[in-house]
Structure formats: C-alpha cells, structure tokens
C-alpha cells in the first residue's frame, strides 16, 4: 500500500511538471491532480493511515513539481533555491492538508469539490504577502497555448485555475463512483459528456475570440523601439556604466528616427547609482538628455537603480537604511524612469519585490535581516516601494512601466490599465538565471497580461527575450538569448477596459469566501458530531 501511494504521488508530480511551459503539454494538467486525489481518498478510507502520511505524500508531490519547473533559480542562488523549493512546497502541502481536513467533515457529495475553493484561495492569498511566489499558479500553465485561453480577458488566470481543478475533480468523481452509481450507464455517459464539454467549450469560445483579433484592435498605435543591450548582469554593476550606456544608445539609434514615439531600455539599464534628490545632475541622465535632442518627439523609458535621502521630518519607512556614522536615512529602489523633451523626469518604483533578493520577509518585524538578502549585483537588501501604480504619460501616450517580476501579477498589471495605461512596457533583466526555462516562462507569462487587458506589450529584456506581444498574446520579433539587438514595430491596443480589468480577481475572491464558509460549516459539523459522540459515551 505504501509503495502504491508513493508511486501515485510521484505520478501526480510528473504530470504537473510535464504540463508546464515552456516545453510542457498543457492538457496533461487536466489529469495531474487525479493520482494525488486518489492518495487522499485511500488515506481517508484506511484506518491504518493518518493525516501525517498524506502530508508526506503531498509534500513529495509538490517538492518534485517545484524543483522540476523552477530549478533554474539555482543558477542565481543555490541556498535561495533550496529555501524556495522547500517553503513553497510546504505551503502547497499544508493547503492540501486543509482540503483533507475540511473534506472529511462535509457531506460526501461535496467533499472533493472543496479542493477548488481551498486551492484557489491559497493562490489568491499567495499574491499579496512578503513570501509571494505565484509562478506556479495553475492558470499560468496555458501561457504557451494562448489560443486556448482568450477568455482570460473575462476571468484572468484564476479562471484557468478554476477550469483545471474543476475538470480534475469531475474526472476523479467519475472514477471513484464508477461502480456505485444507481444508473451506471446513463449517469456515466452524462458525467463523461459534462467533463468533455467543460474541456471543449472554453477552447471553442477561445478560438472564436481569437478569430476576431483583426477587428478589435484600435488602428491607432505607437511606434516603439525596444533595445536588448545584452550586458552580463553579474558584471554590469562593477563595470564601466558609461560605456554600457553609450552602447545601448547606439543600438537605439540604429533603429530610431524622428517618427519614433518610444524607445524602451531594460531594467537597471542605467547602472550608475542615482540619488533622486539630485538626479538631474548625474552623468547618465545628462547623457540621455543629450541623446534625446536628436529625437525631439520621442519618449524614452529605461530602468535604473536609484536611492532617496529622507529629509528631516519626513516619515521613515520600514525599508529605510541609515548611514553608519550619521543620523541620515535613505532608501534604495528598483526604478523605471521616463524622459521626454517637454516634461520633467517621471519616476516609478518597483513594488512587487522578489522575496530573498529585493526584500527580506516582513522588514518592519525582522528589521536588520534585510541585509541578508541574496546579492545578485546592484542594489540588494530590502528595497523601497510605492502604493500606487504610476502611469507614465506623455504626448505619445500612456504606458504602464512594469518592472520584471511585476509582470507575473495579473490584477497588479490591470491596476495600471484602470489608472489609464494604454500600453504595457515590461522591462526586465532575466540574465541571472542563465539559458534556462526561467526567462522563457517569464516571457510567456507576459502573454497572459496582454490577453487579460487586451493591451499591446513592448518587452525589453537585457539578455533576452525582447519582443512585442499583441493584445491576443501573439509574440512578434522575439530576439535570441544573449544577443545585443534593437527592434522596432508599431503596436496597437484594444480601446477601453476588459471585464477582467474592471473587476479584477473576482473569481478568486468569491472562492475565498466559499472556502471560509465551507471551513466554518465543516467546523460546526465536526463540533456537533463530537458533542453527540460524547453524549453517547456518557
């Protein structure tokens, strides 16, 4: 029996991993939870097995899945990777155990369906805390097959998670009740047909939406040059930042002209440490201003590492640091900057920070532990961030400056669009991971943001893959990994707001309340059952 449970756990992990992009076959996700659900069913039915046994098998499944799909974290930090694998797998195993406990105290006909609200509640809550790591949100699995999920403009990725879990649970219900239905043949046919329709109908709807892509996109667009400078991220902050910036500007000049609306450079393109208090007096900003004179109608967006010194009387944040020998506080940022010839420099601070790299968890509680953050070059430790999503406006348009990891968060990016953004610029530096699936997965997740918002994406990645993504998730002119280049295109977005942009992660919020209600009901049933049992004993 133990060997059977072990094998089932491993099979579930292998199916989850084999479904995942960039090379996976996504339809496998519709059966990936079946072996693990069978493990839970066996543990619940066998008096010799306890919840701790289920925890071990579930933990094994999730460790294998996490390692198989995100092993590339190891390239940037071996210790950080191990902690990420163990911690995220632990959270998933605890969530599966919560499903097990709640299921056992609810009516049998509802039990397996509890997995849906419990798991999606976890995915939703995992978006917004200091250990956030939504890389393996189930709805992300279709990032390589965007023709399947054009309806994400209505549901976001949680619609995909709901789709995946509902099919898994219905198939499992069909399996475990295969010999117990009152009308076996008729009910099996109805049940199997329902599952088939649940898989096929969303795909058909998606293809119909995709077929309309030629008439929904606004004919008005912007002319954008994207630069991929290909500077080694492990050397750039210790190298000659002046030469690097001059090389980037030369790449931009090879494609830009006076008709160009935007030029986009990647995350931390400017490696000079810029103090925002006197940012206009720095060499890098002066050099960009000089370059921009040749393009009087062009807006330039680039990434930088910046810092701000707090003035006397200003409130000090949890991420603030103090000069060793002076009572002066300052804060570091991962920053996007916008410059054009008619307005002052605009600044946005990255606010979805990478755990363990750009922030230590809970800095207001752990304080000095921020200095233990993994050093990957440039600014390390806990960085500052801002509450609002800043939209960069200019005479050329309104754009969302999305920095690296932020592009994994659907509702976060949608907030830019609610604030008026017409286009999405993703600036990133994915070279930390080497030539691994990591940067490819990151690129594919950007396709989901385009579909959810129906806004065109210009993606500037330091070492690749730089490209353009249309509002239906199709990638245009992707640049090879580890090659310096510049590309140019006119991109157009769909006007207005999608249903998802207007209402955000409403599916996850509804299921969170469902999970809380179901858990409360389970607790009441458990209490009443225990009370009756004690009364019988007495």
Residue pairs with C-beta under 8 A, 6 or more apart in sequence:
1 42
1 46
1 48
1 49
4 42
5 39
5 42
5 43
5 53
5 57
6 57
6 60
8 35
8 36
8 38
8 39
8 57
9 35
9 36
9 39
9 57
9 58
9 60
9 61
10 60
10 61
10 64
11 35
12 32
12 33
12 34
12 35
12 36
12 39
12 61
13 60
13 61
13 62
13 63
13 64
13 65
13 68
14 64
14 68
15 28
15 29
15 31
15 32
15 35
16 29
16 32
16 33
16 61
16 65
16 69
17 24
17 64
17 65
17 68
17 69
18 24
18 25
18 28
19 25
19 26
19 27
19 28
19 29
19 32
19 141
20 68
20 69
20 136
20 141
20 441
21 140
21 141
21 143
21 144
21 437
21 440
21 441
21 444
22 144
22 437
22 440
22 441
22 444
23 437
24 141
24 144
26 141
26 142
26 144
26 145
26 148
29 138
29 141
29 164
30 164
30 167
30 168
30 171
30 199
31 168
31 171
32 168
33 115
33 165
33 168
33 169
33 172
34 168
34 171
34 172
34 175
36 57
36 58
36 61
36 96
37 112
37 115
37 168
37 169
37 172
38 172
38 175
38 176
39 54
39 57
39 58
40 54
40 58
40 96
40 99
40 100
40 103
41 176
42 49
43 49
43 50
43 51
43 53
43 54
43 57
43 100
44 100
44 103
44 104
51 97
51 100
51 101
54 96
54 97
54 100
55 93
55 97
58 92
58 93
58 96
58 97
59 89
59 90
59 93
62 88
62 89
62 92
62 93
62 96
63 85
63 86
63 89
65 89
65 136
66 84
66 85
66 88
66 89
66 92
66 136
67 85
69 135
69 136
69 437
69 441
70 81
70 84
70 85
70 135
70 136
70 438
71 81
71 436
72 433
72 434
72 436
72 437
72 438
73 80
73 81
73 84
73 85
73 433
73 438
74 81
75 432
75 433
75 434
75 436
75 438
76 357
76 374
76 376
76 432
76 433
77 356
77 357
77 374
77 376
79 374
80 356
80 357
80 374
83 356
84 133
84 355
84 356
87 131
88 133
88 136
91 122
91 126
91 131
92 122
95 118
95 119
95 122
96 115
96 119
98 118
98 519
99 114
99 115
99 118
99 119
101 522
102 114
102 118
102 518
102 519
102 522
103 111
103 112
103 114
103 115
104 111
104 522
105 522
105 523
105 525
105 526
105 529
106 114
106 518
106 521
106 522
106 525
110 518
112 169
112 172
112 173
113 169
114 515
114 518
115 165
115 168
115 169
116 162
116 165
116 166
116 169
116 511
117 511
117 512
117 514
117 515
117 518
118 515
118 518
119 138
119 161
119 165
120 158
120 161
120 162
120 165
120 507
120 508
120 511
120 512
120 515
121 508
121 511
121 512
121 515
121 516
123 134
123 137
123 138
123 158
123 161
123 508
124 158
124 505
124 508
124 509
124 511
124 512
125 512
126 132
126 133
126 134
126 137
127 134
127 409
127 411
127 412
127 505
130 355
130 359
130 360
130 361
130 362
130 363
131 355
131 361
132 352
132 355
133 355
134 140
134 408
134 409
135 408
135 441
137 157
137 158
137 161
138 157
138 160
138 161
138 164
138 165
139 149
139 152
139 156
139 157
139 158
139 159
139 160
139 161
139 163
139 164
139 448
140 157
140 160
140 408
140 445
140 448
141 160
141 164
142 148
142 149
142 160
143 441
143 444
143 445
143 447
143 448
144 444
146 447
146 448
146 451
146 472
146 473
146 474
147 206
147 207
147 210
148 202
148 203
148 206
149 159
149 160
149 202
149 206
149 448
149 451
150 205
150 206
150 207
150 209
150 210
150 451
150 472
150 473
151 159
151 202
151 205
151 206
151 209
152 159
152 160
152 448
152 451
152 452
152 500
153 209
153 451
153 452
153 453
153 454
153 498
153 499
153 500
154 498
154 499
154 500
155 162
155 500
155 507
156 410
156 411
156 414
156 452
156 500
156 504
156 505
156 507
157 410
157 448
157 452
158 505
158 507
158 508
158 511
159 507
162 507
162 511
163 198
163 202
166 198
167 195
167 198
167 199
170 191
170 194
170 195
170 198
171 195
173 191
174 188
174 191
174 192
174 195
178 184
178 188
181 187
181 188
210 472
213 470
213 471
213 472
216 454
216 471
216 494
217 456
217 470
217 471
217 492
217 493
217 494
218 492
218 493
218 494
218 495
219 492
220 492
221 456
221 490
221 491
221 492
221 493
222 261
222 262
222 396
222 397
222 423
222 490
222 491
222 492
223 259
223 260
223 261
223 262
223 488
223 489
223 490
224 260
224 261
224 262
224 263
224 264
224 458
224 468
224 488
224 489
224 490
224 491
225 252
225 255
225 256
225 260
225 262
225 263
225 264
225 486
225 487
225 488
226 264
226 458
226 459
226 460
226 466
226 467
226 468
226 486
226 487
226 488
227 248
227 251
227 252
227 263
227 264
227 265
227 266
227 269
227 460
227 466
227 486
228 251
228 266
228 460
228 461
228 462
228 463
228 464
228 466
228 479
228 483
228 484
228 485
228 486
228 487
229 244
229 247
229 248
229 251
229 265
229 266
229 269
229 462
229 484
230 462
230 463
230 464
230 482
230 483
230 484
230 485
231 239
231 244
231 271
231 462
231 463
232 431
232 463
233 376
233 377
233 429
233 431
233 432
233 462
233 463
234 376
234 377
234 431
234 432
235 377
236 244
236 268
236 271
236 377
236 378
237 271
237 305
237 377
237 378
238 377
239 271
241 270
241 271
241 272
241 284
242 272
242 283
242 284
242 287
244 271
245 269
245 270
245 271
245 272
245 284
245 287
245 288
246 287
247 484
248 265
248 269
249 287
249 288
249 291
251 484
251 485
251 486
252 263
252 265
252 291
252 486
253 291
253 294
254 486
255 486
255 487
255 488
256 263
256 295
256 298
256 488
257 295
258 295
258 296
258 297
258 298
259 297
260 295
260 297
260 298
260 488
261 297
261 298
261 299
261 396
261 397
262 298
262 299
262 300
262 301
262 396
262 397
262 399
262 425
262 458
263 295
263 298
263 299
263 300
263 301
264 300
264 301
264 302
264 425
264 427
264 458
264 460
265 300
265 301
265 302
265 303
265 427
265 460
266 302
266 303
266 427
266 428
266 429
266 460
266 461
266 462
266 466
267 303
267 334
267 403
267 404
267 427
267 428
267 429
267 462
268 303
268 304
268 305
268 334
268 378
268 429
268 462
269 302
269 303
269 304
269 427
269 462
270 284
270 302
270 303
270 304
270 305
270 337
271 305
271 378
272 282
272 283
272 284
272 304
273 305
273 306
273 307
273 379
274 282
274 284
274 285
274 304
274 305
274 306
274 307
274 335
275 282
275 306
275 307
275 308
275 309
276 306
276 307
276 308
276 333
276 347
277 308
277 309
279 285
279 306
279 345
280 286
280 345
284 304
285 339
285 345
288 300
288 302
288 339
289 339
291 300
292 298
292 300
292 339
292 340
292 341
293 341
296 341
297 341
297 395
297 396
298 340
298 396
299 338
299 339
299 340
299 392
299 394
299 395
299 396
300 338
300 339
300 340
301 336
301 337
301 338
301 339
301 392
301 399
301 401
301 425
301 427
302 336
302 337
302 339
302 427
303 334
303 335
303 336
303 337
303 403
303 427
303 429
304 335
304 336
304 337
305 332
305 333
305 334
305 335
305 378
305 379
306 332
306 333
306 335
306 337
306 347
306 349
307 330
307 331
307 332
307 333
307 379
308 330
308 331
308 333
308 384
309 328
309 329
309 330
310 316
310 320
310 328
310 329
310 330
310 331
316 329
317 331
317 384
318 363
318 364
318 382
319 331
319 332
319 359
319 363
319 370
319 382
319 383
319 384
319 385
320 329
320 330
320 331
320 384
321 329
321 330
321 331
321 332
321 370
321 381
322 328
322 329
322 330
323 329
323 330
331 383
331 384
332 379
332 381
332 383
332 384
333 349
333 350
333 379
333 383
333 384
333 385
334 349
334 350
334 353
334 358
334 379
334 383
334 403
334 404
335 347
335 348
335 349
335 350
336 347
336 348
336 350
336 392
336 401
336 403
336 427
337 345
337 346
337 347
337 348
338 345
338 346
338 392
338 394
338 399
338 401
339 345
339 346
340 394
340 395
340 396
342 394
342 395
343 394
346 390
346 392
346 393
347 390
348 386
348 389
348 390
348 392
348 401
348 403
349 383
349 384
349 385
349 386
350 358
350 383
350 385
350 403
350 404
350 405
350 406
351 385
351 386
351 387
351 389
351 406
352 385
352 405
352 406
352 408
352 409
352 412
353 359
353 382
353 383
353 385
353 405
354 404
354 405
355 361
356 373
356 374
357 373
357 374
357 376
357 380
358 373
358 380
358 382
358 383
359 370
359 373
359 381
359 382
359 383
360 366
360 369
360 370
360 372
360 373
360 381
360 382
363 369
363 370
363 382
370 381
370 382
371 381
373 380
373 381
373 382
374 380
376 432
388 419
389 400
389 412
389 415
389 416
389 419
390 401
390 419
391 398
391 399
391 400
391 416
391 419
391 420
391 421
392 398
392 399
392 400
392 401
393 420
397 422
397 423
398 420
398 421
398 422
398 423
399 421
399 422
399 423
399 424
399 425
400 413
400 416
400 417
400 421
400 423
400 424
400 425
400 455
401 425
401 427
402 413
402 416
402 424
402 425
402 426
402 427
402 449
403 426
403 427
403 428
404 426
404 427
404 428
404 429
404 430
406 412
406 413
407 413
407 426
407 428
407 442
407 445
407 446
407 449
408 442
408 445
410 448
410 449
410 452
410 500
410 505
411 504
411 505
413 424
413 449
413 452
413 453
414 452
414 453
414 500
414 501
414 504
416 424
417 424
417 453
417 455
417 497
417 501
418 497
418 501
418 502
421 455
422 455
422 493
423 455
423 456
423 457
423 458
423 491
423 493
424 449
424 450
424 453
424 455
424 456
424 457
424 458
425 457
425 458
425 459
425 460
426 446
426 449
426 457
426 458
426 459
426 460
426 461
427 460
427 461
428 442
428 459
428 460
428 461
428 462
429 461
429 462
429 463
430 438
430 439
430 442
430 461
430 462
430 463
430 464
431 439
431 462
431 463
431 482
433 439
435 481
435 482
439 461
439 463
439 464
439 465
439 481
440 465
443 459
443 461
443 465
443 467
443 475
443 478
446 457
446 459
446 469
447 457
447 469
447 473
447 475
448 473
449 455
449 457
450 456
450 457
450 469
450 470
450 471
450 472
450 473
451 471
451 472
451 473
452 498
452 500
452 501
453 471
453 498
453 500
453 501
454 471
454 472
454 493
454 494
454 498
455 471
455 493
455 494
456 468
456 469
456 470
456 471
456 491
456 492
456 493
457 468
457 469
457 491
458 468
458 491
459 465
459 466
459 467
459 468
459 469
460 466
463 481
463 482
464 479
464 480
464 481
464 482
464 483
465 478
465 479
465 480
465 481
466 478
466 479
466 485
466 487
467 475
467 476
467 477
467 478
467 479
467 487
468 475
468 476
468 477
468 487
468 489
468 491
469 475
469 476
470 476
470 491
470 492
471 492
471 493
471 494
476 489
477 487
477 489
479 485
479 487
